[in-house]
Amino acid sequence: MLQVTDQFGYVIVVGGMSGVLNLVLGGMVGGARHKAKVPYPFMYATEADCKADKAKYIFNCYQRAHQNFLENYAMFLFALGTGGIEHPVAAAVAGSFWLVGRLLYALQYQRGDPSKRNSGIAWVHHVGMLALLGMSLKTGVSLVMGV
């Protein structure tokens, strides 16, 4: 039988904060969409529109930053939850690294120069994800081996 300790609450808090970050990034996309006047249901402004209007190019950067978050979100939540079963505190710390890195990544992407999206310490999201994947795999192996 699987049991979690009270420390698993840290994992739940980090998971909840990831939902908040998702909402914040989505709201930022909405603001950029309004400012650039990109109508729904279009996901992105066209290349021609971006060349004619910098606000549309910036909107695309906001949209792409959020889309990249969403592309990684399922893997993050899975690794956080499964790694947190056996290593709740370490998973919460690694998850926090991922969150901070993803926020910095988005903020830098939104500046309009995608090549600088991992500048500074934004790359720390990779460290967080690798640590979570390691904990997740270790938890799985421990369960299979009965350790």
Secondary structure, DSSP 8 states (H G I E B T S, - for coil): -----TTHHHHHHHHHHHHHHHHHHHHHHHHHHHHHT--TT-SS--HHHHHH-HHHHHHHHHHHHHHHHHHHHHHHHHHHHHHHHH-HHHHHHHHHHHHHHHHHHHHHHTTT-GGGTTTTTTTHHHHHHHHHHHHHHHHHHHHHHT-
